[in-house]
């Protein structure tokens, strides 16, 4: 594909650019260790740096080590993750921390293959841990790096296709320098995040522009290829914001797998069901009043969910017993440490 002299020249240019223009003051670039690199890489998946920074700082203050995280409850972890989205990442964080403490004496494995056996860690995340924390050459291929390599080599097609991904990994491996593995990985991510952006890339300042095939062809916007569009279905639900006489709100815990797995949400019923009937059947009380709110659309990766919030006031405590591990009364003045889906947090803020 390219000879070794060119490969070294590419990495040298990238490292020289990093020395004067790379990012060096991000929170996870301080006190670098495998735990902090791993946590930042998981948080940064499909999430912008500016959004991740406050979550990372709060998370590491609460759980400064992998052992501290391993001893946490799922509710504590999801509580700190609320609003960051893609909650399976948080559940896998907890599982991996527990496995590291149970099977690896609290130390991260120092090779890519062993890391990839842990929940939620793929080849790129493993490569980042090895290169940045252990300072050994290992390729990475996050979204930003895919864009840089796809444009530089004019690799056509959507990276979600195996053949395209294989070509990108080949480039990622070919360009690895024999030294400064940590700086090189960070530099490649920085290039995609700051110069080789999705729209309006700043090619003039890019250290790779002189031999970037997409730039020479004048079609940087064509790389990487777009994901094939498909029609996203729409589903509907009613969310019951049941409020008792003390002003507390009823929350229900979702199953540990699936949409909003392990999170606490308002009870849901179909759009054809009656909120009054729910209160009588589940709680054994008659509702005083109901108030329908404007429909709110929440979009997942595979469907839209149209939420019809309904405020339901009940006059007294339920006559039927409630499952303590599945239902709880949420006190807004003294909120419990639980994880909530973003739409629930937003609705509670509107109620307050």
N, C-alpha and C positions, 0 to 999 in steps of 0.2 A: 504493500500500500504506500508506504513512505520509507526511505532508508533511515538508518540509525542516526546519521549526521543531522538530517532534518528533524527527527524526533527530539534530539537533544537541543537543537536550536529552538524548537517550539517551547519546550519546558523552560529553557533559559529565559526566553522572552517573557513567558508568563510569570516566572519568579522575579524577574527584574521589575515588571509592572507591579507585582504585589508589594515589593519593597517600598515603592513610593506612593502607591494608590490603593493598596488592599486594605480591607477593614481589619483593625487590630484591637478595637476597644469594645467588642460585643461581650456581654456577660459571660458566655460560655468559653471565651478566650482567656479568661482569668482562672487561675488555679486549675489548669487543665488536668483532667484525669479521665479514665474510661467512663465513669459514671456520668460526669457532666457532658462529655461528648455524646454519649448514647442518648441521654435525656434531651439534649438540644436537637439532635438529628430526628428523633421521633416527633418532637413538637413542631419542627419546621416542615414536616411532610404536609404538603398542600396548604401551608399557612405562612403568611408573610412575617418577616423578621420583626417588624414593628408590633405586630400582634403578639408574638411569642415572648418578647422580652419581659413584660410584667409577669406573665405566667411562670416563666423560668425562674425569675428571682424569688417569687413567692414559694414555688415548689421546692427550690433548693434550700430556702430558709427553713421550711417545715420538715423536709426530708433531705438533710445534707449528705447522706451516704446511701449506698444501695442497701445496707443493713437496716437503716431507719425506714426506708421505703418498704422493704420486705415485711416489716412488722406492722405496717399500716393496714387499716381495713379498706375494703373496696369503697365504702361510702366516703371515707376521708380522701381517697385519691380522686374519686369522681367529683367531689365537692370542689377541689382545687382546679379541676379540669373544666368545670362548668363554663360554657361559652366558647371553648376552644374547638369544639366539634370533633367529629370522627372519634367517638368515644371508645371504640374498640382499641384504639392506641393506648388509652389509659388503662384499660383492663389488662392488656398485654404487658404494659410496664410492670404492673404489680406481679403478674405471673412470672415474668423474667427475673425480677428482683428476688422472688422467692426461690426460683430454681438456682440462681447464682449462689445464694446463701446455702441452699440445701446440697447442691451437687458440686459446687466449685469453691467451697470454703470462703465465700464472700468476695472472690476475685473474678474479674472478667476474663474469659478465655482470650488468649493472645493470638488466635488464628481465625481466619475468615470462616472456614468450614464449621468450626465449633460454635462460633457466634451465630451462624445462620440456623443452627438447630434450636435457638431460643425463640420464644413467641414474639412475633412482631419485628424481628430483625431479618432484613433481606441482605442481598449481596452489597448494595451500595452503603447501607447503614454500617454493615460490618467493615467495609473498606474504610469508611470515615473513622471508625473507632481505631482500627489498626494504624492508619496513616497519621491521624492527628494525636491520638493518645499514646500509641506505642512508637510512633515516628518511624514506621517501616513502610516501604512502598506497597500500596494497594490501591487499585482503581476504584473510583466512585462514579456514580451515574444518577445523580438526583435530577430534578426537572431542569435546573439551571445549566448543569453540565451537559445534559442531552441537547439543549438548544445550542450551546457553543459548538459542540462537536458536529452536530447535524449540519450547521451552517458552514463550518470550516471545511468539512469534507463533502458537502452537498449530498448528504445521505437522505435520499427521498423516502417518503412514507411515514406513517404514524408509528411512533416508538412503541406503541402497545403491541405491534406485530412482532412475532419472534424473530423474523429475518432482519428487520430493521434494528431491533434491540441487539441482536448478535453483532451487527456491523458497528454499532456504537460502542459496545464493550471492547471490540477489537481495537478501535481507536483509543479508547480510554487506557487500555493496557499498553499500547504501542508508545504513547506519549509520556509514560511515567518516567520521571527522572530518577537517577540512582541515589539522590541525596535530597534533603529538605522535603521529605514526603508530606509533613504536616503543613508547611507553607504552600506547597503546590496544590494540595486538596482544597485548602481554604481559598487560594487564588482562583481556581477554576469555578468554584461556587460564586465567588465575588464577581467574576467576569460576567456570568449570566445574570446576576442580580442587579448589577450597576451599569454595565455597558451593553452587553448582548441581550437586551431586553426583548420582550415579545413584540412590542411595537416601537418604531423609531429607534433602532439600535444606534449607539454612538460609535460607528465603525472607525472614525478618524482617530479616536483615542485608544482603540483596541490593539493590543500588542500582536494580534494574529491577523490583522487586516491585510497585510501584504500578500498572504497566500491563502486567504479565505475564498473558497470557491463560490459561495453564495454571493459574496460582495462583488466578485469579479463578473458574475453573471447578472448582477443587479436584481436579484430576486430573494433577498434575505427573508422576506415575509412568507416564502413558500416552505421554509424549514424551521423547525421540524414539521412534518406533515400533520394535518388536523385529524382529530379523532372523528370517525364517521358519525354523522348526526343520526339520532333516532328519536322517535316520538316518545316523550315521557308521559306516562299515564297520570291521571289526577284522581286522588282518593279524598274522601270527606269524612270528618268526624266531629262530634260534639265533645268539648272538654268542659266538665262541670266544676266550676270554682265554688265548691260547697263551703259556706262560711257559717261557723257556729256562733252562739250567743257571745262567746268570748273573743270573737274576731279572728279565730284560728281557721286555717284552710286545710281541707282534706287532701292529702297526697297519697298516691298509690305507687308502689315500687314495680318497675318493669322487670320481666324475666332477665336473667343475666346475659342471654343471647338475643340477637335480633335488633330491631330499631330501638334506639335509646336504652340499650341493654344495661340493667343495673341502676338506671336513673329513676328519680322520683318525679312523677307527673300528676296532673289532675286526672281524675277518673274519666275514662272515655266511654261514650256510647255512640251508636250509629245515629245518623241524622234523622232516622225515623223513630227512634226510641224517645221515651218521655223522661225528662229529668225528675218529674214528680214521682214516677214509678220507680226510678232508681233509688231515690231516697227511702221509699217505703220498703222496697225489696231488700236492699243492702243494709240500710241503717235503721230501719224500723221507725222512721219519723216522717211526718208530713211537712213538706216545705212551706215556708211562709210566703215566699215570692220568688220569681225567677226574672232575670233580666238578660236578654240576648244582646251580645255585643257584635260588632262588625267582624265579618269573616277575615281571618288572617291566613295567608298562604306561606307555608314553610316548605322549602325545596330540599329534598334529599338527592343523592346522586342518581337514583333510579326512579323516583316519582315525586310529584307535587302532593302535598297534603294541605287541603283546605280545612282550617280549624275554625269551628264556630264556638267561641267561648260563651258560656252561660253562667252568670252569677246566680247562685242559689243560696238563699238564707234559710237556715233551719232554726227553730225556736229553742231547742233543748238538745241535750246529749242523746246520742243514738241509744235506742233500747236494745239493739242487737250488739253482741260482742264483736269487736274488731280484731283482725289478725295483726298482732303487734309487729310482725316482721314484714307485713305487706301494706298496711295502712297506717298513716300517722297524721296527727293534727299539727300543722306547721304554724308556729307562733312567729309572726313577722317582727315582733319586738325582741325576741330572743330565739333567733332561728337555729335549728339543729344543724350539725355538720353533715350535710347530705349532698349528693350530686343531683343537679337538676338540668333538664333539657333547656336549651336557650329560650324557646317560646314560653316555657313555664316561668322562667326568671323574669322575662319581659312582662308577662301578664301580672305577676305579683307586684312588680314595680308600678304598673298602672293602677292596681288596686290601692297601693299605698299612697 
